[in-house]
Amino acid sequence: TNSGANFRISQGQIQVTVPRGGETWYSNGFRYNIQWTNNTQRPVRVDLVRGGNIVAVINANSNTTTLDFNLPDGLAEASDYRVRVSSLENNT
């Protein structure tokens, strides 16, 4: 017999949990914590992004789910920055 319902097979998912959005980060050398979930079990790259463009590489190859990051000086003041965490192996 077949299973009772369809099910999904996935490569896994990465989701940023901190920052959540709406925070204000100050660019004068303050240290900030970044956290994410990663059930892909693969290393990730963590970037600071503004308008879809990488502003800073936070970590090029991380096997953890949390990092402390010193925000670089000289970033433009704006409210459209994001942290992007992506798999090094399958672009998730």
C-alpha positions in Angstrom: 0.0 0.0 0.0 1.0 3.7 -0.4 1.5 6.3 2.3 -1.7 8.1 3.2 -0.6 11.5 1.8 2.1 13.1 -0.3 5.2 14.4 1.4 8.0 16.7 0.5 11.7 16.0 0.1 13.9 19.0 0.6 17.6 20.0 0.5 17.0 21.7 3.9 16.5 25.3 4.9 18.5 28.2 6.3 16.7 31.0 8.2 18.2 34.1 9.8 16.8 34.4 13.4 18.9 37.4 14.6 18.7 40.2 13.5 14.9 40.0 13.2 14.5 43.3 11.4 13.8 46.7 12.7 16.9 47.0 14.8 19.3 49.9 14.6 23.0 48.9 14.3 25.7 51.5 14.8 28.7 51.5 12.5 31.4 52.7 14.9 32.9 49.4 15.8 30.1 47.9 17.8 29.9 44.1 18.0 26.7 42.4 17.0 25.5 38.8 17.2 24.0 37.1 14.1 22.1 33.8 14.5 20.4 31.4 12.1 19.0 27.9 11.8 20.6 25.5 9.3 19.2 22.1 8.8 21.2 21.6 5.6 24.2 20.4 7.7 26.4 22.3 5.2 28.8 25.2 5.7 27.4 28.7 4.9 28.5 32.1 3.9 27.3 35.1 5.8 27.1 38.5 4.1 25.9 42.0 5.0 23.7 43.1 2.0 22.2 46.4 1.0 19.9 46.6 -2.0 20.9 43.1 -3.1 24.6 44.0 -3.2 27.1 42.6 -0.8 28.5 45.3 1.5 30.7 43.1 3.7 31.5 39.5 3.9 30.9 38.6 7.5 32.2 35.0 7.2 33.0 33.2 4.0 32.8 29.6 5.4 31.0 29.0 8.7 30.0 25.7 10.2 28.2 27.3 13.2 24.8 28.9 13.6 26.0 32.0 15.4 28.6 34.7 14.8 29.7 37.9 16.4 30.4 40.6 13.9 32.0 44.0 14.2 30.2 46.4 11.9 32.7 48.2 9.7 33.1 52.0 9.9 32.0 54.1 6.9 28.8 52.3 5.9 26.1 54.6 4.5 23.3 55.4 6.9 20.2 53.6 5.6 17.4 51.3 6.7 17.6 48.6 4.0 20.5 46.4 5.2 20.0 42.7 5.6 22.1 39.7 6.7 22.1 36.9 4.1 23.1 33.4 5.1 23.5 31.0 2.1 24.7 27.5 1.7 28.1 27.1 0.0 26.9 23.9 -1.7 23.4 24.4 -3.0 22.5 28.2 -2.9 19.8 28.1 -0.3 
